[in-house]
Amino acid sequence: MRGIQSKPNSAIHQLVDRILAIGELSRQEHLKLTSILLAEQKLTDSDRNKINRIFDSVQTGRLKLID
């Protein structure tokens, strides 16, 4: 079961790292991250914090939301 949980977390890490590296977040990525937070998936506190960091960065203008 641990292998099943590590794959989604790995995908989350890759997505978050890519978004932070390029400084842009597409609306599709925004929707995906929102869905991950709202879904009943088991997220680690670290994953939840990383996703929230992206949303905070969009609100403060440090990340650009693109179409």
Secondary structure as UniProt FT lines:
FT   HELIX           2..22
FT   STRAND          24..26
FT   HELIX           27..38
FT   HELIX           45..59
FT   TURN            60..61
FT   STRAND          64..66
//
